[in-house]
């Protein structure tokens, strides 16, 4: 049996015993490897350590349980946390918010099953964890607009990472934005705008966040992103050469796997966008990643 199928067996076991005390030795035995060999093989496929994955997967199921109205301390106990404080700390580390504030945004469906073969075929470079569900107020961006047509793109899933493939920096766009606007926070937004369904024309906006439009020059595009509820996905951490493929694979996973198994749909009145912060800088991180924000509403 191929290694990927043996690792899949352990991933399935984790989901089936999600509230049990799962040990590294047990998982290694299921895969038929020594503990050390299993640790190395698992990390090579999943791109995180075995027990880190177990912890994060438990918290994903706990996240769903928040939507049932169960008491937080009961959920904590169900997933092996002896104290409310320990669970709270782990949850906040994983999702950015304590469980008490996240209850309103807890996913209504169970986490989708992890399929390693599918993820490998779609070149994501690793496992895509459950998204954070957050509410964001409106905010302003200013950037440069790049017009194109879907006929010039191999497929719609190639639009993500379009900026990376085309090399917007040939015109020093990023440098110009930061020099002219001096944005309060580092990070670039890449947003599809002005889509014409009849002609397949669209524009791709590379922008930075601003507090006002006062410093924008006439050749820049100004846009206010409305308040929305977002599912925020983080692409798997990969080496720079695999970054674009990982972004495309993450989009494919979102559209083909996550949405069909969730109880949400895209809020088409809002903007979806990619956000690239310092975590996509290969000179700062050995492996890079980015975030995809999808506006959602309940079905």
C-alpha positions in Angstrom: 0.0 0.0 0.0 1.3 3.5 -0.9 2.5 5.7 1.9 -0.3 8.2 1.2 -3.0 5.6 1.8 -1.4 4.6 5.1 -1.3 8.2 6.2 -4.9 8.6 5.1 -5.8 5.7 7.4 -4.4 7.5 10.4 -6.2 10.8 9.4 -9.5 8.9 9.1 -8.8 7.3 12.5 -8.3 10.7 14.1 -11.7 11.9 12.8 -13.4 8.7 13.9 -11.9 9.0 17.4 -11.8 12.7 17.7 -12.8 12.9 21.3 -10.4 10.1 22.4 -6.9 10.4 23.8 -5.0 9.8 20.6 -1.3 9.0 20.9 1.5 9.1 18.4 2.3 5.5 19.1 -1.3 4.4 18.3 -1.3 6.2 15.0 2.1 4.8 14.1 0.9 1.3 14.8 -2.2 1.9 12.5 0.1 3.0 9.7 2.5 0.0 10.3 5.5 2.2 10.9 7.9 2.8 13.8 7.0 5.9 15.7 10.0 7.8 14.4 9.4 6.8 10.8 5.7 7.6 11.0 6.5 11.0 12.5 8.7 11.9 9.5 6.3 10.5 6.8 3.2 12.1 8.3 5.0 15.5 8.4 6.1 15.2 4.8 2.5 14.6 3.6 0.6 16.9 6.0 3.2 19.7 6.5 2.8 19.8 10.2 3.7 17.5 13.1 1.4 14.6 14.0 0.2 15.9 17.4 -0.1 19.5 16.1 -2.5 18.1 13.5 -4.4 16.1 16.1 -4.8 19.2 18.3 -5.9 21.4 15.4 -8.4 18.8 14.1 -9.9 18.5 17.6 -10.3 22.2 17.8 -12.0 22.2 14.4 -14.6 19.7 15.7 -14.9 21.8 18.9 -15.6 24.8 16.7 -18.6 23.1 15.2 -19.8 22.1 18.6 -20.0 25.7 19.6 -22.9 26.1 17.2 -25.0 23.5 19.1 -25.2 25.7 22.2 -23.3 23.3 24.5 -21.4 24.9 27.4 -17.8 25.8 26.6 -16.5 23.9 29.6 -18.3 20.8 28.5 -16.8 21.1 25.0 -13.4 21.6 26.5 -13.8 18.4 28.5 -15.0 16.4 25.5 -11.8 17.2 23.6 -9.4 16.4 26.4 -8.9 19.8 28.0 -9.0 19.7 31.8 -9.6 23.4 32.3 -11.6 26.2 30.6 -8.4 28.3 30.5 -6.4 25.6 28.7 -9.1 25.2 26.1 -9.5 28.9 25.7 -5.8 29.4 25.2 -5.5 26.7 22.5 -8.7 27.8 20.8 -7.5 31.4 20.6 -4.1 30.4 19.2 -5.8 28.4 16.5 -8.6 30.7 15.5 -7.6 34.2 16.7 -10.6 34.6 19.1 -11.7 33.0 22.3 -14.5 30.5 22.0 -17.0 32.8 23.8 -16.7 35.4 21.0 -16.6 32.8 18.2 -19.9 31.1 19.1 -21.8 33.3 16.7 -19.6 32.4 13.8 -19.2 28.7 14.4 -19.6 26.6 11.3 -22.9 24.8 11.1 -21.5 21.7 9.5 -18.9 19.2 10.6 -15.4 19.7 9.2 -15.1 18.2 5.7 -13.2 14.9 5.4 -9.5 15.3 4.6 -8.6 13.6 1.3 -4.9 13.5 0.8 -5.0 12.1 -2.8 -7.3 15.0 -3.8 -5.1 17.6 -2.2 -2.0 16.1 -3.8 -3.7 16.1 -7.2 -4.7 19.8 -6.8 -1.2 20.8 -5.7 -2.1 22.6 -2.5 1.1 21.5 -0.9 -0.5 20.3 2.3 -3.7 20.2 4.3 -6.1 23.2 4.3 -7.5 23.7 7.7 -11.0 24.8 8.4 -11.5 28.6 7.8 -12.0 31.2 10.4 -15.5 32.7 10.1 -15.2 36.4 10.9 -17.1 39.7 10.5 -15.2 42.6 9.1 -16.3 46.2 9.0 -16.0 48.1 5.7 -12.5 49.3 4.8 -10.8 51.3 2.0 -8.2 50.2 -0.5 -6.3 52.0 -3.2 -4.4 50.3 -6.0 -3.7 49.7 -9.6 -6.3 48.2 -12.0 -5.2 45.6 -14.5 -7.8 44.8 -17.2 -8.1 41.3 -18.7 -10.4 38.8 -20.2 -11.2 35.3 -19.0 -10.3 34.0 -22.5 -6.7 34.9 -21.7 -6.7 32.8 -18.6 -6.4 29.0 -18.9 -9.3 28.5 -16.5 -11.2 30.5 -13.9 -9.2 28.9 -11.1 -6.0 30.4 -12.6 -7.2 34.0 -11.8 -5.9 33.6 -8.2 -2.2 34.3 -8.0 -2.7 36.2 -11.3 -0.5 39.0 -10.0 2.3 36.6 -9.2 2.1 35.0 -12.6 2.0 38.3 -14.5 4.6 40.0 -12.4 2.9 43.3 -11.6 6.2 44.5 -10.1 7.5 44.9 -13.6 6.0 48.4 -13.3 7.0 48.8 -9.6 3.4 48.9 -8.7 3.9 47.7 -5.1 6.7 50.1 -4.5 4.7 53.0 -5.9 1.7 52.2 -3.7 3.8 52.1 -0.5 5.8 55.2 -1.3 2.8 57.3 -2.3 0.2 56.1 0.2 2.3 55.1 3.2 -0.4 52.6 4.3 -0.9 52.0 8.1 -0.4 48.3 7.7 1.7 46.1 5.5 -0.2 43.8 3.1 -1.5 43.7 -0.5 -5.1 43.0 -1.5 -5.8 41.4 -4.8 -9.4 41.7 -5.9 -11.4 40.9 -9.0 -13.6 43.9 -9.9 -15.8 45.1 -12.8 -16.6 41.7 -14.0 -18.7 41.6 -17.2 -20.5 38.3 -17.5 -21.4 38.9 -21.1 -17.9 39.6 -22.4 -15.8 37.8 -19.8 -13.9 41.1 -19.2 -12.7 41.7 -15.7 -10.2 43.8 -13.8 -7.8 42.7 -11.2 -7.0 45.2 -8.5 -3.7 45.1 -6.7 -4.1 47.4 -3.7 -3.2 48.3 -0.1 -5.4 49.3 2.8 -5.7 53.0 3.6 -7.5 55.2 6.1 -8.6 57.7 3.4 -8.3 58.3 -0.3 -6.6 61.6 0.1 -3.1 60.5 -1.0 -4.4 58.5 -4.1 -3.2 59.8 -7.5 -5.4 60.0 -10.5 -4.0 56.8 -12.0 -5.0 54.8 -9.0 -8.3 53.0 -8.4 -10.1 53.8 -5.1 -12.5 51.2 -3.7 -14.4 50.8 -0.4 -14.9 47.1 0.6 -18.3 46.8 2.3 -18.7 45.1 5.7 -19.3 41.3 5.4 -19.0 38.0 7.0 -16.0 36.1 5.6 -14.7 32.6 5.6 -10.9 33.1 5.8 -8.7 30.3 4.4 -4.9 30.1 4.9 -3.0 28.4 2.1 -0.7 25.6 3.2 2.9 26.7 4.0 5.1 25.8 1.0 8.4 26.8 -0.5 8.4 29.8 -2.9 8.5 27.7 -6.1 5.2 26.0 -5.1 3.4 29.2 -3.9 1.3 29.9 -7.0 0.2 26.2 -7.4 -0.7 26.1 -3.7 -2.9 29.2 -4.0 -4.7 27.8 -7.0 -5.1 24.5 -5.2 -6.6 26.2 -2.2 -9.1 28.0 -4.4 -10.0 24.7 -6.0 -10.5 23.1 -2.6 -12.7 26.0 -1.5 -15.0 25.8 -4.5 -15.1 22.1 -5.1 -14.8 20.6 -1.6 -15.5 23.1 1.2 -18.6 25.0 -0.2 -20.5 21.8 -1.2 -20.0 20.4 2.3 -20.7 23.6 4.2 -24.0 25.3 4.9 -22.9 28.5 3.3 -22.9 30.1 -0.1 -20.9 33.0 -1.5 -22.4 36.4 -0.8 -22.2 37.7 -4.4 -23.0 41.3 -3.3 -19.6 41.5 -1.6 -16.0 41.2 -2.8 -13.8 38.1 -2.3 -10.1 38.9 -2.2 -6.6 37.5 -1.5 -4.4 39.1 1.1 -0.6 38.9 1.1 1.2 40.0 4.2 4.7 39.3 5.5 4.0 35.6 5.6 4.4 35.5 1.8 7.9 36.9 2.0 10.5 34.1 1.3 13.2 36.3 2.7 11.5 36.3 6.1 10.0 32.7 6.1 11.4 29.4 4.8 7.8 28.5 3.8 5.2 31.0 2.6 1.4 31.3 2.8 -1.4 33.8 2.2 -5.1 34.2 3.1 -8.2 34.1 0.9 -11.3 35.9 2.2 -14.6 34.7 0.9 -17.8 36.6 1.7 -20.5 34.1 2.8 -24.1 33.9 3.9 -26.1 31.0 5.3 -28.1 28.9 2.9 
